[in-house]
Amino acid sequence: MPRVLVTDDVDPEGVALLAAEPALQVDEVPTLPKDELLQRIGDYDAIVGRSATRISAELLKAGTRLRVVGRAGVGIDNIALDVATSLGIAVINAPAGNTVAVAELFFGAVLGLLRQIPRASEVMRDGRWDRASFMGRELKNKTLGIVGLGRIGSEVATRAHAFGMTVVAYDPYISDERFTALRVRRAPSLDALIAETNILTLHVPLTEETRGMIGKRELGRLPARSVVVNMARGGIVDEAALLAALEADQLRGAILDVFTVEPLATDSPLRRAPNLLLTPHLGANTVEAQRNVSRDVCLAVRDALLRNDLSRSLNVAGGSGEWSELHNAMLVARRAAAVARAVLADQGMRAVRHVALRVSPDLAHGAAPLLAATAAGVLEGVIETERLNLINARALAEARGLELSVGESQELGARTIEVALAGGMQQLAVAGHAPEVGTPRLTRIGSFHIDVNPKQTLLILTNHDVPGVIGRVGTLLGEQRVNIAEYHQARLAQGGDALAAISVDGAVSEETRRALLELPDVLSASVVHFRDQ
């Protein structure tokens, strides 16, 4: 029974979803010291937490049973993602649950800054009535510049229209159609956005591309008396440069909810900066948001453990389609690759060097997970790892020197996949059909057209096209108590070479394979045992 460790005060509603699943054992514990967690992690198949627990490389390696890491929130800064990927451990977060919470905090904080609400409240509590000192500014007719028009950026844009703001955004990864639907004007570059922005807000992840993206140069290009808001991740805004701009009265003000180092040091100069509104990472800190992210991540962890549904895993390259819609296609890709690898190995190929996947246009959106499935099929039975899966298959394949490629082909029929393996002077292509609903089939091995369901074990025989071969093969398998599920015989021309694809129940021993090779007119025999997916 899979065991799940829940820590960091994950909201009870999500934990209850896990605990209600009889196939899971759930242990809920407070945030543990590093050494104690290291001692316990080896007993668990999944860990679910927030930001308080650091999921380090050391912890991941100690978790020899770990299959899933769940983060009840958006950021994964506390998770060694590269190590998790290399170990085949799924990393799952909850990117949508806090969307509204952050968008609402943005407007609350901006209004508070522009209307000087925090300072005015302090004055009132001091017993003073100093109305004249608190002349504010309105949002109407101001230009809001959004960097990152994803989930949160889109919610901010939608609400900005209600305030009568002009909304401009920079995001090279979002389509023009999305900009149009949100009534947001696209800025051609970050510099162009900054040059016309009165209020600049950032809603992007912290990556090498975004680290320090708003520094001294960018702050200097903002119109005078602008406002800068960072509620995304600490490090996106250069804090030293922001402090200098505030002290020079270059900006009207700034708002920070996130910091390069958290918690913010008690002696940080940011705490004394003029016109800087600071909040302690409150973006997702609402009852509703915590409930949402807890539910989202716990459901995804449950599905990953019990249904092998990795669609929510950050380290599985995903397509735009639903995971269920790609399931049969991934199975065909993986098993076609396994068949090609086994047949080539029996033909004497020492090592596969090139793996080429071709997909029909209706499957092109799933090219990345399909290529991962193909890589897994090539490696089945070749490497010794219980964690070979869609998460680490591509990395493991590339580490062994395999060249992976994927392309779309108009020549293939609907929902069709072709996997071609090559090494040295040898190569072989195996194709299959993957209906969205129904039974997946292998339809071609090399030049031979077949029609067989690749389940459990597949025997691939080549033989002379002469009478009696099928009978002798069937008799031998019967004597060895191997039950035939499907037997498909294909030939290129009468009296020439033929190929048989035989789907059987259970395993086929090496002794049986050798006996098949001793039958008259049988030229080769390959056995492919498929791993469960």
Protein Blocks (a to p, Z undefined) as FASTA:
>chain_A
ZZdddehhiafklmmmmmmpmkbccdddddddfklmmmmmmmpcbdcddfklccdfklmm
mmmmbmbdcdedfblmlpcfklmmmnopacdddfklmmmmmmmmmmmmmmmmmnommmmm
mmmmnopacfklmcccdfehpacddehjafklmmmmmmmmmnopacddddfkbcfklmmm
nopacdfbfklmmmmcfbdcddddddfklgokacfklmmmpcehiacddfkbghjacfkl
mmmmmmnomafbdcdfbdfbdcddfklmklmpghiacdehillmcfklmmmmmmmmmmmm
mmmmmnopaklpmklccdfbdfklmmmmmmmmmmmmmmmmmmmmmnopabdfbdcddddf
klmmmmmmmmmmmmmmmmgokagcfkbcfklmmmmmmmnopacdddddfkbcehiacddd
dehjbccdddddddfbdcdddfbehjbccddddehiacdddddddehklmmmmmmmmmno
pacfbdcdddfbghiacddddddehjddfklmmmmmmpghiabdcddddddZZ
